[in-house]
Amino acid sequence: MDHEISVSNETTQVPDRDVEKALAIARRGVDELLIESEFAGKLGRSMRSGVPLRIKLGCDPTAPDLHLGHTVVLNKMRQLQDLGHTAIFLIGDFTSMIGDPSGRNTTRPALTAQEIKSNAESYFAQCSLVLNARENIEIRYNSEWSDPLGARGMIELAAKYTVARILEREDFTKRFRAGVPISVHELLYPLMQGYDSVALKADLELGGTDQKFNLLVGRELQKDYGQSAQCILTMPLLVGTDGVEKMSKSKGNYVGISEAPEKMFGKLMSISDPMMWHYYELLSFRSSEEIQALQEEVERGRNPRDVKVLLAQEIVARFHDSAAAERALADFENRAAGGIPDQMPLVNLSGAPLGIGQLLKQAGLVESASDGLRNVDQGGVRIDGNEVSDRGLKLAAGTYVVQVGKRRFARVTLL
């Protein structure tokens, strides 16, 4: 039976079955949903009025390439978009010139206007592989309202927040106590991000766990401007393929969404069986019920590898297509059986006879010649399917299939 609850000084009914279903989708995999009762009220009013909620996700285009860790929040926005709400994909072309200090212990270098433009084009093209770019979406740039704000507007905005409140942010506090410089423009970043929510009249803002402070600033600024305060949804950080640290290119434990299908598939198959469920929860578009059913099948004896294949195929198909996912699976199974992939990089080198360490380095299969020799010592190098055990090997002119480890191949023509 429905009954009354108090939400932000107004009375609304407890969510009905449809609202509970939408809430379950919103909750899945989240770190926090603040404040859930308020968001339930917003959902209920939206369903009764037919007016979609405005869901904001701001992204500063600081780099041109994305990995699966970046898509965790995008997946959540897509789920809410599919419920009929408006996805506001905000490109921070103005705030990128400040540089988001979140989670950093040094000042982030500001980008040039050309770098921002180039990165933004690449960023949205990749994000469109997750979001529905045809309906229920607005593409906005925060320079629309930040540039006209001007010096007077910036001063008036800054007057709404104290330095003490800004310094409550953990990364600022650590830097201040350690005597690490904090530039004044960095203190403005949370205010500018919060002002975006005012300009867009956001009902819900999404972000990673490291964005919580900035999202809360937006909520407070909306109250100052007489708006209904946005709710906040934060998503956890995706653990990398090593199963230890968050996914990061610098740590080499990432899966790039623009990587070749075979490479993407192989990396996903390398994650541990327990970690697979973490990836399912944060990356898969399967329902919670479907994932639960797969877990129960594994508990009853189904091979976890088969379920991991389903995940890898789903992810590869999303960023490429289903045919590419099938080819990637065939390639993976061929390699697992000791075969050679059908497709691999073609590399032309000169300088025969060439030492094995230098050949591996110049072919792009290892970081350095010494790294190549270490792989030889560990039995991880094959030429035309034959293991190389002699670190002093020099190859004469010819064409060779060169393999390092299980997944790195190149067809090398040496002149």
C-alpha positions as CSV (number, residue, x, y, z in Angstrom):
1,M,0.0,0.0,0.0
2,D,1.3,3.5,-0.8
3,H,1.9,5.8,2.1
4,E,3.3,9.3,2.6
5,I,6.9,10.3,3.1
6,S,8.5,13.7,3.5
7,V,10.9,14.8,0.8
8,S,12.5,18.2,0.9
9,N,9.5,19.8,2.6
10,E,6.9,18.5,0.2
11,T,4.7,15.4,0.4
12,T,4.9,12.7,-2.2
13,Q,3.9,9.1,-2.4
14,V,6.3,6.3,-1.8
15,P,7.6,5.0,-5.2
16,D,5.2,2.6,-7.0
17,R,6.4,-0.5,-8.8
18,D,7.5,1.5,-11.9
19,V,9.5,3.9,-9.8
20,E,11.0,1.1,-7.8
21,K,12.1,-0.6,-11.0
22,A,13.7,2.6,-12.2
23,L,15.4,3.0,-8.9
24,A,16.8,-0.5,-9.1
25,I,18.4,0.4,-12.4
26,A,19.8,3.6,-11.0
27,R,21.2,1.8,-7.9
28,R,22.9,-1.0,-9.8
29,G,26.7,-0.8,-9.3
30,V,26.7,2.7,-7.8
31,D,28.9,3.8,-5.0
32,E,26.3,6.4,-3.7
33,L,22.9,7.8,-4.7
34,L,22.3,11.0,-2.8
35,I,19.6,11.6,-1.7
36,E,17.7,8.4,-2.7
37,S,14.3,9.5,-1.3
38,E,14.6,12.8,-3.2
39,F,15.5,11.0,-6.4
40,A,12.5,8.7,-5.9
41,G,10.3,11.8,-5.6
42,K,11.8,13.2,-8.8
43,L,11.2,9.9,-10.7
44,G,7.6,9.8,-9.5
45,R,6.9,13.3,-10.5
46,S,8.5,12.7,-13.9
47,M,6.4,9.6,-14.5
48,R,3.2,11.4,-13.5
49,S,3.9,14.5,-15.6
50,G,5.6,12.9,-18.6
51,V,8.5,15.4,-18.3
52,P,11.9,13.6,-18.4
53,L,14.5,14.3,-15.8
54,R,17.6,16.2,-16.9
55,I,20.7,13.9,-16.2
56,K,24.0,15.7,-16.4
57,L,27.4,14.2,-17.0
58,G,30.3,16.7,-17.4
59,C,33.5,15.6,-19.1
60,D,36.6,17.7,-19.6
61,P,38.3,16.5,-22.8
62,T,41.8,16.3,-21.4
63,A,42.8,13.3,-23.5
64,P,41.8,11.9,-26.9
65,D,41.4,8.2,-25.9
66,L,39.2,6.4,-23.5
67,H,39.4,3.0,-21.8
68,L,36.7,0.9,-20.3
69,G,37.1,2.6,-16.9
70,H,35.9,5.8,-18.5
71,T,32.7,4.1,-19.7
72,V,31.4,3.0,-16.3
73,V,29.7,6.4,-15.8
74,L,28.6,6.5,-19.4
75,N,27.0,3.1,-19.0
76,K,24.9,4.5,-16.1
77,M,23.8,7.5,-18.1
78,R,22.8,5.2,-21.0
79,Q,20.7,3.1,-18.6
80,L,18.9,6.3,-17.4
81,Q,18.6,7.5,-21.0
82,D,16.9,4.3,-22.0
83,L,14.3,5.0,-19.3
84,G,13.3,8.1,-21.2
85,H,15.3,10.8,-19.4
86,T,17.4,13.4,-21.1
87,A,21.1,12.8,-21.1
88,I,23.0,16.1,-21.0
89,F,26.5,15.3,-22.2
90,L,28.4,18.4,-21.1
91,I,31.8,19.1,-22.7
92,G,33.9,21.2,-20.4
93,D,35.6,23.3,-23.0
94,F,35.8,26.2,-20.5
95,T,36.7,24.2,-17.4
96,S,39.4,22.3,-19.4
97,M,41.3,25.6,-19.5
98,I,41.3,25.6,-15.7
99,G,42.2,21.9,-15.3
100,D,40.3,19.6,-12.8
101,P,42.4,19.2,-9.7
102,S,40.3,16.3,-8.4
103,G,42.6,13.6,-7.0
104,R,45.8,15.4,-7.9
105,N,48.6,16.6,-5.8
106,T,49.9,19.0,-8.4
107,T,48.4,21.7,-10.6
108,R,47.1,20.2,-13.8
109,P,48.5,21.9,-16.9
110,A,45.9,23.9,-18.8
111,L,45.1,22.8,-22.3
112,T,45.1,25.1,-25.4
113,A,41.8,25.8,-27.2
114,Q,43.0,23.7,-30.2
115,E,43.8,20.7,-27.9
116,I,40.4,21.0,-26.2
117,K,38.6,21.1,-29.6
118,S,40.5,18.1,-31.0
119,N,40.0,16.0,-27.8
120,A,36.4,17.0,-27.6
121,E,35.7,15.7,-31.1
122,S,37.4,12.4,-30.4
123,Y,35.9,12.1,-27.0
124,F,32.3,12.5,-28.1
125,A,32.8,10.1,-31.1
126,Q,33.9,7.4,-28.6
127,C,31.2,8.2,-26.1
128,S,28.6,7.8,-28.8
129,L,29.5,4.1,-28.8
130,V,27.9,4.0,-25.4
131,L,25.3,6.7,-25.4
132,N,22.3,7.0,-27.7
133,A,23.4,9.8,-29.8
134,R,20.1,10.1,-31.8
135,E,17.5,10.8,-29.1
136,N,17.0,11.9,-25.5
137,I,20.4,13.7,-25.6
138,E,21.7,17.2,-25.4
139,I,25.3,18.0,-26.3
140,R,26.4,21.2,-24.5
141,Y,29.6,23.2,-24.0
142,N,30.0,25.1,-20.7
143,S,31.6,28.0,-22.5
144,E,28.0,28.8,-23.5
145,W,27.4,30.4,-20.1
146,S,30.8,30.6,-18.6
147,D,32.3,33.0,-21.1
148,P,29.3,35.5,-20.8
149,L,29.6,35.3,-17.0
150,G,32.6,37.7,-17.2
151,A,34.6,39.1,-14.3
152,R,31.7,40.6,-12.4
153,G,29.8,37.3,-12.6
154,M,32.8,35.3,-11.5
155,I,33.2,37.5,-8.5
156,E,29.5,37.2,-7.6
157,L,29.8,33.4,-8.0
158,A,32.9,33.2,-5.8
159,A,31.1,35.2,-3.1
160,K,28.7,32.3,-2.7
161,Y,31.4,29.9,-1.3
162,T,34.0,30.3,1.4
163,V,37.7,29.3,1.2
164,A,37.2,27.2,4.3
165,R,34.5,25.1,2.5
166,I,36.6,24.7,-0.6
167,L,39.5,23.6,1.5
168,E,37.4,20.8,3.0
169,R,38.1,18.9,-0.2
170,E,40.5,16.1,0.6
171,D,43.1,16.8,-2.2
172,F,43.2,20.5,-1.4
173,T,43.6,19.7,2.3
174,K,46.5,17.4,1.7
175,R,48.3,19.8,-0.6
176,F,47.7,22.7,1.8
177,R,49.1,20.8,4.8
178,A,52.1,19.5,2.8
179,G,52.9,23.0,1.6
180,V,52.2,22.1,-2.1
181,P,51.1,25.1,-4.1
182,I,47.4,25.5,-4.9
183,S,46.7,28.1,-7.6
184,V,43.7,30.4,-7.1
185,H,42.2,29.3,-10.4
186,E,42.0,25.7,-9.1
187,L,39.8,26.9,-6.2
188,L,37.4,28.2,-8.8
189,Y,37.0,24.8,-10.5
190,P,34.4,23.3,-8.2
191,L,32.4,26.5,-8.4
192,M,32.4,26.5,-12.2
193,Q,31.4,22.8,-12.3
194,G,28.6,23.6,-9.9
195,Y,27.5,26.6,-11.9
196,D,27.1,24.2,-14.9
197,S,24.3,22.5,-12.9
198,V,22.6,25.8,-12.3
199,A,22.8,26.8,-16.1
200,L,21.5,23.3,-17.1
201,K,18.9,23.0,-14.3
202,A,20.1,19.4,-13.7
203,D,18.0,17.0,-11.8
204,L,20.8,14.4,-11.3
205,E,24.5,14.7,-11.9
206,L,26.7,11.6,-12.4
207,G,30.4,11.3,-11.7
208,G,33.1,9.1,-10.3
209,T,33.8,8.8,-6.6
210,D,36.5,11.4,-6.9
211,Q,34.0,13.9,-8.1
212,K,31.7,13.9,-5.0
213,F,32.8,17.2,-3.6
214,N,32.3,19.0,-6.9
215,L,28.8,17.5,-7.4
216,L,27.8,18.6,-3.9
217,V,28.9,22.1,-4.7
218,G,26.5,22.1,-7.7
219,R,23.7,21.0,-5.4
220,E,24.4,23.8,-2.9
221,L,24.7,26.4,-5.7
222,Q,21.3,25.4,-7.2
223,K,19.7,26.1,-3.8
224,D,21.4,29.5,-3.7
225,Y,19.9,30.3,-7.1
226,G,16.5,29.2,-6.1
227,Q,16.4,25.9,-8.0
228,S,15.5,22.4,-6.9
229,A,18.7,20.8,-5.7
230,Q,20.1,18.0,-8.0
231,C,20.6,14.5,-6.7
232,I,24.0,12.9,-7.0
233,L,25.1,9.5,-8.3
234,T,28.7,8.4,-8.0
235,M,30.1,5.3,-9.6
236,P,33.1,3.2,-8.4
237,L,36.3,3.1,-10.2
238,L,36.9,0.0,-12.4
239,V,39.7,-2.2,-11.3
240,G,42.2,-2.9,-14.1
241,T,43.0,-6.2,-15.8
242,D,45.6,-6.9,-13.1
243,G,42.9,-7.1,-10.5
244,V,44.7,-4.8,-8.1
245,E,44.7,-1.1,-9.1
246,K,42.2,1.1,-10.9
247,M,42.3,0.9,-14.7
248,S,44.9,3.3,-16.0
249,K,46.9,3.6,-19.2
250,S,50.0,4.5,-17.1
251,K,49.7,1.2,-15.2
252,G,49.3,-0.8,-18.4
253,N,46.2,-2.6,-17.0
254,Y,43.6,-1.0,-19.3
255,V,41.4,-2.0,-22.1
256,G,41.1,0.8,-24.7
257,I,37.7,1.2,-26.4
258,S,39.4,1.9,-29.7
259,E,41.8,-1.1,-29.5
260,A,41.6,-3.8,-32.2
261,P,38.9,-6.4,-31.5
262,E,41.3,-9.3,-31.0
263,K,43.4,-7.3,-28.5
264,M,40.4,-6.1,-26.6
265,F,39.0,-9.7,-26.4
266,G,42.3,-11.1,-25.2
267,K,42.6,-8.5,-22.4
268,L,39.1,-9.2,-21.2
269,M,39.7,-12.9,-21.2
270,S,42.8,-12.4,-19.0
271,I,40.9,-11.1,-16.0
272,S,40.4,-13.5,-13.1
273,D,37.1,-15.4,-12.7
274,P,36.1,-13.5,-9.5
275,M,36.9,-10.1,-11.2
276,M,34.7,-11.1,-14.1
277,W,31.6,-10.3,-12.0
278,H,32.9,-6.8,-11.1
279,Y,33.2,-6.2,-14.9
280,Y,29.7,-7.6,-15.5
281,E,28.2,-5.3,-12.9
282,L,29.8,-2.2,-14.1
283,L,30.2,-2.8,-17.9
284,S,27.5,-5.2,-19.1
285,F,24.1,-4.1,-20.4
286,R,22.6,-7.5,-19.3
287,S,20.0,-7.1,-16.6
288,S,20.8,-7.9,-13.0
289,E,18.6,-11.0,-13.3
290,E,20.5,-12.3,-16.2
291,I,23.9,-11.8,-14.5
292,Q,22.5,-13.5,-11.3
293,A,21.4,-16.4,-13.5
294,L,24.9,-16.7,-15.0
295,Q,26.5,-16.7,-11.5
296,E,24.1,-19.5,-10.4
297,E,25.1,-21.5,-13.5
298,V,28.8,-21.1,-12.6
299,E,28.0,-22.2,-9.0
300,R,26.3,-25.3,-10.4
301,G,29.4,-26.2,-12.5
302,R,29.3,-24.2,-15.7
303,N,32.9,-23.3,-16.8
304,P,33.6,-19.6,-15.9
305,R,35.5,-19.3,-19.1
306,D,32.3,-19.7,-21.1
307,V,30.7,-16.9,-19.2
308,K,33.8,-14.7,-19.6
309,V,33.6,-15.3,-23.3
310,L,30.0,-13.9,-23.3
311,L,31.2,-10.7,-21.6
312,A,34.2,-10.3,-23.9
313,Q,32.0,-10.7,-27.0
314,E,29.4,-8.2,-25.6
315,I,32.1,-5.6,-25.0
316,V,33.8,-6.1,-28.4
317,A,30.5,-6.0,-30.2
318,R,29.6,-2.8,-28.5
319,F,32.7,-1.0,-29.6
320,H,33.1,-2.7,-33.0
321,D,30.3,-5.1,-34.2
322,S,29.1,-8.7,-33.7
323,A,31.1,-10.0,-36.6
324,A,34.3,-8.5,-35.1
325,A,33.4,-10.2,-31.8
326,E,33.0,-13.6,-33.5
327,R,36.4,-13.1,-35.3
328,A,38.0,-12.1,-32.0
329,L,36.7,-15.3,-30.4
330,A,38.0,-17.5,-33.2
331,D,41.3,-15.7,-33.0
332,F,41.5,-16.3,-29.2
333,E,40.6,-19.9,-29.5
334,N,43.2,-20.4,-32.2
335,R,45.9,-18.8,-30.1
336,A,44.8,-20.9,-27.1
337,A,45.3,-24.0,-29.2
338,G,48.8,-22.8,-30.1
339,G,47.8,-21.4,-33.5
340,I,48.9,-18.2,-35.2
341,P,46.3,-15.4,-35.7
342,D,45.0,-14.7,-39.1
343,Q,45.7,-10.9,-38.7
344,M,48.7,-9.3,-37.2
345,P,50.9,-6.2,-37.7
346,L,53.2,-6.2,-40.8
347,V,56.6,-4.8,-40.0
348,N,59.5,-4.0,-42.4
349,L,63.0,-3.8,-40.8
350,S,66.5,-3.4,-42.2
351,G,69.9,-4.2,-40.9
352,A,70.1,-8.0,-41.3
353,P,71.5,-9.9,-39.6
354,L,69.7,-8.4,-36.6
355,G,70.0,-9.5,-33.0
356,I,66.8,-10.9,-31.5
357,G,66.6,-8.2,-28.8
358,Q,66.8,-5.4,-31.3
359,L,64.4,-7.1,-33.6
360,L,61.7,-7.5,-30.9
361,K,62.2,-3.8,-29.9
362,Q,62.1,-2.4,-33.5
363,A,59.0,-4.6,-34.3
364,G,57.2,-2.9,-31.4
365,L,56.7,-6.2,-29.5
366,V,58.7,-5.1,-26.4
367,E,59.7,-1.8,-24.8
368,S,63.4,-2.3,-25.1
369,A,66.0,-4.7,-26.3
370,S,66.8,-5.8,-22.8
371,D,63.1,-6.4,-22.2
372,G,63.2,-8.6,-25.3
373,L,66.1,-10.6,-24.0
374,R,64.3,-11.1,-20.6
375,N,61.4,-12.6,-22.6
376,V,63.8,-14.9,-24.4
377,D,65.3,-16.0,-21.0
378,Q,61.7,-16.7,-19.8
379,G,60.8,-18.8,-22.8
380,G,58.3,-16.2,-24.0
381,V,59.6,-15.7,-27.6
382,R,58.8,-17.7,-30.7
383,I,59.9,-17.4,-34.3
384,D,57.6,-19.2,-36.8
385,G,56.2,-21.2,-33.8
386,N,59.6,-22.3,-32.5
387,E,60.7,-21.2,-29.0
388,V,63.8,-19.0,-29.0
389,S,66.3,-19.9,-26.2
390,D,69.5,-18.3,-27.5
391,R,69.6,-14.6,-26.5
392,G,72.6,-14.2,-28.9
393,L,70.5,-15.2,-31.9
394,K,70.8,-13.0,-35.0
395,L,68.3,-13.3,-37.8
396,A,69.2,-13.2,-41.5
397,A,67.1,-11.5,-44.1
398,G,63.7,-13.0,-44.6
399,T,60.1,-12.9,-43.3
400,Y,59.2,-14.3,-39.9
401,V,56.1,-14.6,-37.7
402,V,57.4,-13.3,-34.3
403,Q,55.5,-13.9,-31.1
404,V,56.1,-12.6,-27.6
405,G,53.9,-14.0,-24.8
406,K,50.4,-15.2,-25.7
407,R,49.0,-12.2,-27.4
408,R,51.8,-10.2,-29.1
409,F,52.4,-11.1,-32.8
410,A,54.0,-9.5,-35.8
411,R,54.9,-10.6,-39.3
412,V,58.4,-9.2,-39.7
413,T,60.2,-8.8,-43.0
414,L,63.9,-8.2,-42.4
415,L,66.1,-6.8,-45.1
